[in-house]
Amino acid sequence: MSRRRHTPEQIIRKLAEGQKLLAGGMDLEEVCRQFGIAESTWARWLAQYGGMKADDAKRLKELEGENARLKKLLAEAELDKAMLKELAEDAPIDVKGPLRGCLIGVR
């Protein structure tokens, strides 16, 4: 059996058709064979897309993409923050410079 990626719309369509076949008395094994998928794939699809409509799946895909983009932005911001913190720890403090009077507790 060759591996094939299914779009969320295809998955939802197959789930709906499969549910009709199951309600008509066909075994799950036969339904999966007809669609060319494993029973574990059916179970995963049902858990992930069960009860969704095609529009819901499209929105889910958009939200997952946005979530990935935001996670990447957060990771970059955390790296920048860590880099700045490391630079601040390594930078020597010049107490004889022009900000001498601004430092609290230093005289």
BAMIVO-954086 format. One record per residue (C-alpha): residue number from 1; residue in one letter; z, y, x. Coordinates in steps of 0.25 Angstrom, whole numbers, plus 2048, in hexadecimal, padded with zeros to 3 digits. Last residue first. Layout:
@i = NUM&aa = A&w = Z&v = Y&u = X
...
//
This chain:
@i = 107&aa = R&w = 8B8&v = 8E4&u = 876
@i = 106&aa = V&w = 8B3&v = 8D8&u = 86E
@i = 105&aa = G&w = 8BA&v = 8D5&u = 861
@i = 104&aa = I&w = 8AE&v = 8D8&u = 858
@i = 103&aa = L&w = 8A1&v = 8DB&u = 860
@i = 102&aa = C&w = 89B&v = 8E8&u = 85C
@i = 101&aa = G&w = 8A1&v = 8F0&u = 867
@i = 100&aa = R&w = 899&v = 8E8&u = 872
@i = 99&aa = L&w = 88C&v = 8E9&u = 86A
@i = 98&aa = P&w = 885&v = 8F1&u = 875
@i = 97&aa = G&w = 887&v = 8E6&u = 880
@i = 96&aa = K&w = 894&v = 8E2&u = 887
@i = 95&aa = V&w = 897&v = 8D7&u = 87D
@i = 94&aa = D&w = 88A&v = 8CF&u = 880
@i = 93&aa = I&w = 88A&v = 8C2&u = 878
@i = 92&aa = P&w = 883&v = 8B7&u = 87F
@i = 91&aa = A&w = 878&v = 8B0&u = 876
@i = 90&aa = D&w = 87A&v = 8A1&u = 876
@i = 89&aa = E&w = 881&v = 8A0&u = 868
@i = 88&aa = A&w = 878&v = 8AA&u = 862
@i = 87&aa = L&w = 86C&v = 8A2&u = 867
@i = 86&aa = E&w = 872&v = 895&u = 861
@i = 85&aa = K&w = 874&v = 89C&u = 853
@i = 84&aa = L&w = 866&v = 8A2&u = 853
@i = 83&aa = M&w = 860&v = 894&u = 856
@i = 82&aa = A&w = 869&v = 88E&u = 84B
@i = 81&aa = K&w = 865&v = 899&u = 841
@i = 80&aa = D&w = 856&v = 897&u = 844
@i = 79&aa = L&w = 858&v = 888&u = 843
@i = 78&aa = E&w = 85F&v = 88A&u = 835
@i = 77&aa = A&w = 854&v = 893&u = 831
@i = 76&aa = E&w = 849&v = 889&u = 835
@i = 75&aa = A&w = 850&v = 87E&u = 82D
@i = 74&aa = L&w = 852&v = 887&u = 821
@i = 73&aa = L&w = 843&v = 88A&u = 821
@i = 72&aa = K&w = 83F&v = 87B&u = 822
@i = 71&aa = K&w = 849&v = 877&u = 816
@i = 70&aa = L&w = 842&v = 882&u = 80E
@i = 69&aa = R&w = 834&v = 87D&u = 811
@i = 68&aa = A&w = 839&v = 86F&u = 80D
@i = 67&aa = N&w = 83F&v = 874&u = 800
@i = 66&aa = E&w = 832&v = 87B&u = 7FD
@i = 65&aa = G&w = 82A&v = 86E&u = 7FE
@i = 64&aa = E&w = 834&v = 866&u = 7F6
@i = 63&aa = L&w = 834&v = 871&u = 7EB
@i = 62&aa = E&w = 825&v = 870&u = 7EB
@i = 61&aa = K&w = 825&v = 861&u = 7EA
@i = 60&aa = L&w = 82F&v = 862&u = 7DF
@i = 59&aa = R&w = 827&v = 86C&u = 7D7
@i = 58&aa = K&w = 81B&v = 862&u = 7D8
@i = 57&aa = A&w = 823&v = 857&u = 7D3
@i = 56&aa = D&w = 829&v = 85F&u = 7C8
@i = 55&aa = D&w = 81B&v = 863&u = 7C4
@i = 54&aa = A&w = 816&v = 854&u = 7C4
@i = 53&aa = K&w = 822&v = 850&u = 7BA
@i = 52&aa = M&w = 82F&v = 84A&u = 7BF
@i = 51&aa = G&w = 837&v = 83F&u = 7B8
@i = 50&aa = G&w = 837&v = 836&u = 7C5
@i = 49&aa = Y&w = 832&v = 83D&u = 7D1
@i = 48&aa = Q&w = 83C&v = 83A&u = 7DC
@i = 47&aa = A&w = 843&v = 82E&u = 7D6
@i = 46&aa = L&w = 837&v = 828&u = 7D0
@i = 45&aa = W&w = 82F&v = 82A&u = 7DC
@i = 44&aa = R&w = 839&v = 823&u = 7E5
@i = 43&aa = A&w = 83A&v = 818&u = 7DB
@i = 42&aa = W&w = 82A&v = 816&u = 7DA
@i = 41&aa = T&w = 82A&v = 817&u = 7E9
@i = 40&aa = S&w = 834&v = 80C&u = 7EA
@i = 39&aa = E&w = 82C&v = 804&u = 7E0
@i = 38&aa = A&w = 820&v = 805&u = 7EA
@i = 37&aa = I&w = 813&v = 80C&u = 7E7
@i = 36&aa = G&w = 805&v = 808&u = 7E3
@i = 35&aa = F&w = 805&v = 80F&u = 7D5
@i = 34&aa = Q&w = 802&v = 801&u = 7CE
@i = 33&aa = R&w = 80B&v = 7FA&u = 7D8
@i = 32&aa = C&w = 816&v = 803&u = 7D4
@i = 31&aa = V&w = 814&v = 801&u = 7C5
@i = 30&aa = E&w = 813&v = 7F2&u = 7C7
@i = 29&aa = E&w = 821&v = 7F2&u = 7CF
@i = 28&aa = L&w = 827&v = 7FB&u = 7C5
@i = 27&aa = D&w = 823&v = 7F0&u = 7BA
@i = 26&aa = M&w = 81A&v = 7F4&u = 7AE
@i = 25&aa = G&w = 821&v = 7F5&u = 7A0
@i = 24&aa = G&w = 81A&v = 801&u = 79A
@i = 23&aa = A&w = 826&v = 809&u = 79E
@i = 22&aa = L&w = 823&v = 806&u = 7AD
@i = 21&aa = L&w = 815&v = 80A&u = 7AB
@i = 20&aa = K&w = 819&v = 817&u = 7A5
@i = 19&aa = Q&w = 823&v = 819&u = 7B0
@i = 18&aa = G&w = 818&v = 816&u = 7BA
@i = 17&aa = E&w = 80F&v = 821&u = 7B4
@i = 16&aa = A&w = 81A&v = 82B&u = 7B4
@i = 15&aa = L&w = 81D&v = 827&u = 7C3
@i = 14&aa = K&w = 80F&v = 827&u = 7C7
@i = 13&aa = R&w = 80D&v = 835&u = 7C1
@i = 12&aa = I&w = 819&v = 83A&u = 7C8
@i = 11&aa = I&w = 815&v = 834&u = 7D5
@i = 10&aa = Q&w = 807&v = 83A&u = 7D4
@i = 9&aa = E&w = 80D&v = 848&u = 7D2
@i = 8&aa = P&w = 816&v = 846&u = 7DD
@i = 7&aa = T&w = 80B&v = 843&u = 7E6
@i = 6&aa = H&w = 809&v = 835&u = 7EB
@i = 5&aa = R&w = 808&v = 832&u = 7FA
@i = 4&aa = R&w = 801&v = 825&u = 7FD
@i = 3&aa = R&w = 805&v = 819&u = 806
@i = 2&aa = S&w = 7FC&v = 80D&u = 806
@i = 1&aa = M&w = 800&v = 800&u = 800
//
